[in-house]
């Protein structure tokens, strides 16, 4: 028995199945029951199915004690559902743009030139905290950027997690934030740099990949401090408290640059985002969605080439800021 009561019950159910097949959780069914109740109360029983412009903007009204962010997210859900109905042949209203409230946090996306500068500087710095030589600084930030792994995932790496002599060099990422183990492939240059580091790594009783001069596992705090020193030496200014750049922005930059690279190779966002989501270890696509917007901001041509199916799946990309 359906949990929905409107004439759209079957269509809403099918839409949820469709979105989940793409990797979205849509676990909060309250949102869809809310839409279902609204459509039940505003749709004339003799009216053909399809959300009207009047219905949409009635739904889009700000509710008492509601934040602009919540209003926007409600509207995105209704617009995406309406877009789905349109693809099925229904005459359903889909607005071109919605007012997207400003986010309080915006990741810092390094340019390709800045990334190269960071690498060049890290190649020349011998860390006071590392257990050896400049090979340590040379590899650690290359791994963070070229794989997009989290700092905590890097510091937790053990020697058994590094596979660099096989056909496909990779890292085994275990006990992650989202409790999902995964394999992360390494580029040829990163693999060679890691081999060089491992040859210089001091022998230690523990089997952590990265150790300090005391032969203890390197800490995240040490990496944060070290990164600030490299940024200063690279001439990349800090934007102020909460604005970065931060070490975690290497992960954000990897994600944006990867999406753009896939776009340049002719891969549509509809196909590339699930790949990136799985690679990053996200539980669902909604955690990865922001990278579509950030990529579109840095590379506007992505919007021009986006397919109609992608505009349906990622409606925020073309919204006003």
N, C-alpha and C positions, 0 to 999 in steps of 0.2 A: 504493500500500500504506500502510495506516494506521501511524502511529508509536506508537499505543496498543495495548495487548494485552488489556485487560479487556473484560467484556461491555458496558461503558459507552463503548467506543472511539468509536462513531459519535456518541453523544450529546455526549461531550466535544468532539469536532471541531465539531459543530453549534453548541455553546455558544460556542466560541472565535470562530466566524464571526459569531454574533449580537452578541457584545460588540464585535468589531472594527467591525461595521456602525454601532455607536453612537459610534465614535471612540476606543475603547480600543486600545492597541497589543497588549497581551498577547504581547509579543515573546519573553519568556522561557519557552520551552516546557518547561523543566525542571520548573517548578511543576506543570504539568499531567501530565507524565509521572510525577511523584511521587505525585500524587493517583490516577492510573491504576493505578500499581503497588500502592498501598494498597488500592484497591477490588478489584483482582485477588486480593490475598492474604486479604481479609476477607469476600468475598462467596461464599456457597454457590452452586454452579453451578445448583441447583434453585430458588434464591431469586428471587422476583420483583424486577425492577429498582426501585430506590428506596433512598436512603441511610437506614439505620436510626439511631435515637437512639444505640444502642450504638456503631455505627461512627463516628458523628460525634464522640462524646466520647473515643473511642479515638484518633482523629486529633488531637483538641484537647489531648492530653497534651503537657506541656513536654518537649522533647528535650534530651539532654545538650548543655551549652554553648550552648543556644539562648536568645536574648533574648526578653523578653515581647512586644516589638514584632513580631518575626518569627513568634512563635506566633500572635499575633492576626491578622496578615496571612494566614497559612496558613488559619486558621479562617474568615476572611472569604471566601477563595476557595472553600472547601468549602461554606460556607453559601449563597453566591451560586449555585453549581452546583446545589445541592440545591433552591434556590428555582426555578431554571430547570426542573428535572425536575418539580417540582410543577405548574408552569404547563402542562406537557405531559400532565398527568393521572396521573403516577406518585405513589405513596404515599411521599413522601420527607420526612425530618425537617428542619425549619428552626427553629432556636432563635430566641426573641424577642430576646434580648440577648446580647452578648458583652462581656467586660471589655476596655475600650479603654485601653491603657496611656497614661499622661499624656505628652503631647508636651513636649519641652524648649523649644519655641518656640511662642508664641501671638501672632499678629498683633494689633496694637492697632486696633480698629475705631472710628473717630470717629463720634459721634452726628451727626445732621443739624444740631443746634444748634451743635456744635463746628465743623462745616464752615462754617456761616454766619459764625461768629465769626472763623475763619481768613481768610475772604474779606474781611470787614469791616476787619480789621487790615491785611491786605495792600493794601487800597485806600488806606490812609493813610500807608504807609511808602515813603520814597524810598530805594532801595538805594544804598549807597556803591559797589557793584560794578557797577551797571547803567549802561548807556550813555545814560541819559536821565531818565525820570521815574517817577512812581508807576504809570504804565500797565504798566510791566514787571512789578512785583510783583503787580499786579492780575490779569494774565492767566496768569502762569506756573503758579500753583497751581490756578487754575480749570481749566486744561488737564489737569494731572496728575490731578485728581479726576474731572472730567466725562468724560474719555476712558479713564482707567485705564492710560495708556501708562507705560512705565518712564522713569525719569529720564534714562538713557542714550539712549533713543529721542528724548526731547524735546531734549536738547542737540545731537543729530545732525541735527535738522530743518534743511532749507535752504529758501530762499524758493520754490523750484520745487515743494516738497512741500506747500505750503499752497494749497488751492483753496477760496476763500471767496466767489467771485463766481458760482459755478455754481448749478444747481438744488439740489444737495445739498452744502453746504460740508463739506469733509473734509480730513484729513491723510494723506499718503502715508508710511507707516512702512517704511523700507528697512533692509537689513543688520541684522536684529534678532538677538536672543540665540539664537533657534531657526532662524535663516536663512530666515524666512518673511516676505516682504513682504506688507503688508496695507493696506487703506484703513480709516480710522477716521472716522466721521461726527462732525460738531460740532453741538452744540445751537445754537439761534438766539442765545442770550445769550453763549455762548462765542465764536461766530463774530463777533458785534459787538464784543466786547472785544478779540479778536485784530485786527480791522480798526483799532481805535483805537490799539493798540500799534504796528502797522506804519506808521501815519501819523506816529508820533513817533520811530520807530527811526532813529538816525543813519545817514547814508550811509556805507557801509564797502566796502573792497575785497573782503572775503569775502562769501559769500552765505548765511551761517548766520542763522537767524531770530533767535536770542537772542545778543546780544553784550554785553560788559562796557564799562566807560568807556574802555578802551583800544581798543575796537572789535575785540576778539578774541572768539572763541566762548566763551560762558559755560561754566564747568566744573561738573561734578557736585558737587565739593567746595564750591564757592561756594553752590550751591543748598541743600546740607545745612546749612551754617552759617547761611544766611539763614532757613531754615525753623525752626531752633532759636530764633532771635530772635523770629520771629512767634509760635511757641508760647508763649514767655515773655510776650510782650505780650498774648496771648490768655487768659492765666491757665490754660493747660492744662499741668499738671505732667508732668515726665519721670518714668517709672516705675522707672528704674534701668537699669544696663547690660544690654543685650540685650533689654529689655522695651519700648522705645519710649516714646512714639510716634516713628516715623521717617517720612521722606518717602515711602518705599515703602508705608507703611500707607495712604496716600491711594489707592493701587491696590487694596489689600485692601478698603478701605472702599467704593470704587466697586463692586467685585464683589459684596459682600454686599448693598449697597443695591439693586443692579440685580436680583439674584435675588429679593429681597423685593418689588420693584416689579412684576416679572413675575408673581410669585405673586399679588399683589393684583389684577392684571388677568386672573387666571384661567388663566395659563399653567402647566402642570404642570412639575415639575422634570425629568421625563423628556425634555421638549422644550426647556426653557430652558437647561439646562447646556451642551449642545453649541453653542448660539448664543453663550453667554458665552465658552466655551473658544476658539472661532474668533476672536471679537472681541479677546480678550486676546493672541492669537498663540501659544497653547499647542500643542505637538505632539500631545497626546492628552488625553483627559478626566481621566486620573488626576492631572494637574497642577492641575486645577480642582476636584477633588472636595472639598478641604478647605473651600471656600466654602459648600458645602451644610451642613456641620456648623456652621460659624460663623454662618450665617444662621439655622439652627434654634435655636442657643443664644440669639441675640438676639430672635428672633421665634418663640416656641414654637408659635404657632398654625399654623405651616407644617407641623409634624408631624401635626397633626390632619387637615389637608386633603390630605396626600400620598396619591397613588393607590397601589394595590398594585403596579403596574408600577414606580413610582419606588422603592418600598421594596426591590424586587429589585435594581434597578440601583445604588442608593446605600445599601447595607446599614449603613454606618457611622453614618448619621444618627441612628438610634434606639438605638444602643449606649450602654451605661453609660459614664460618664466615670470 
